Amino acid sequence: MNLKAAIEDLHRMRDISVQLHELNFKAEEHLEQLAVLQQEQALLRDRLTPWISQLGQDADTREIIQECIVLEQSLHDKLTECQDWVKEQIYKLRIGTMSKNAYSDVYYQTEGYFVDRKK
């Protein structure tokens, strides 16, 4: 790989960061795209690691690197918010299930065995 290819990979990294930032994580159809983009991003990081010192010397590429860092930090915040939202939804479901079962006359045993001691 040469410097020109590294610069192209850096531009692709920025494009992926923008695409990731624009995804709606609450929509299931975006989750597959999230996985694909993150996988491609990881490959690009591995390829770009040896070139970071050279890429950091040019003002234009340094600006792109900084933009990628800002987008990644923003994406991290967005993912954290989404994770908190999911945790809250799970908590609400658990509370709802517990209150429903607390006032129910019917008790469900999902699995197990009944053993009769009388012969």
Secondary structure, DSSP 8 states (H G I E B T S, - for coil): --HHHHHHHHHHHHHHHHHHHH--TTSHHHHHHHHHHHHHHHHHHHHHGGGHHHHTTSHHHHHHHHHHHHHHHHHHHHHHHHHHHHHHHHHHHHHHHHHHHHT-S-----S--------
